[in-house]
Amino acid sequence: MNTQTTTEFVPILVADIGGTNARFALITDFNAQTNQFVIEHNLTFPSADFGSLESAINQYFSQISFPKPSRACLAVAGPIKAGQVHLTNLGWHFNVADLKAEFSFEQLEVINDFAAFAYAAPYLDDSQNMAVKAGQADENANIAVMGPGTGFGAACLVRTSQGSAVLSCEAGHITLAAVTDLDRRLITELKKQLNHVSVETVFSGPGIAHLYGAMAAVKGVEAKNLDAAQISELATTGQCEICDATLNQFCDWIGSVAGDLALTFGALGGVFIGGGILPRMQQRLLSSRFVERFADKGIMSQYTSQIPVTLVTQDNIPFIGAAACIHVKSNA
């Protein structure tokens, strides 16, 4: 007689759909002891090879020898409104209900990439990521996730005694605040070129170039026509003092932004930073004033001082988050 009380895990199709790649995998199990999902059959296709999401999914299913799953969650780099999804960079559009019917999914969720990051946060492996700021996470409190990449994204995993949910937002477009005199001078320069200086104006790939231009103006040096990769290269090799100052300021100032968002979301459960930029600047971030500026919040400094901050360098975050989204809802 089988006395095992755990129910069999029902596989989940997960996907990470971006402008460059469409990545798919199957979640075949969840290990409650290690708090880890089992990710298998991971395949990546160039998004431009397909005219639609449906054709990409069909291609994936044609290449794996595994029964088609009845559950799916797709993390997409784009907005989801009233069940309609537009992936602008690809020209793809789909209706969630139609997609669910076409592939006979019993359960289908479509979430944006930072919502996936938020769902993934409780399932991350500490050993694969880097502690930026020590602290004591409250396991029952909200978690904030954020990060600069092509743009700036943020989300919050809201946790209450009734359960959890993810709050998506447009934090990249809030007005960037100045804390130091240098911040104020940089914003003055940025406003000469831009009507609205938002967080994303500085904390993104294109934002690094904006910050470099402003830094050069503040320092009284003529700016060259450099992109983020060139600025990073010249700073890393010590060939350009303005580039070096730009990346140092980037790491300092994002500490203030992260602290602001931690307060906004009540993120006593911790802050996780991802995106494509900061994982390539680990040592610079660690040696910056990030921690000091994160915690420096006046009468709320004691509050922010206790919040741990982690730089996420672990692979497959969208897959983990997509799996967690389904897993949490199925076990609610």
Disulfide bonds with the S-S distance in Angstrom:
none
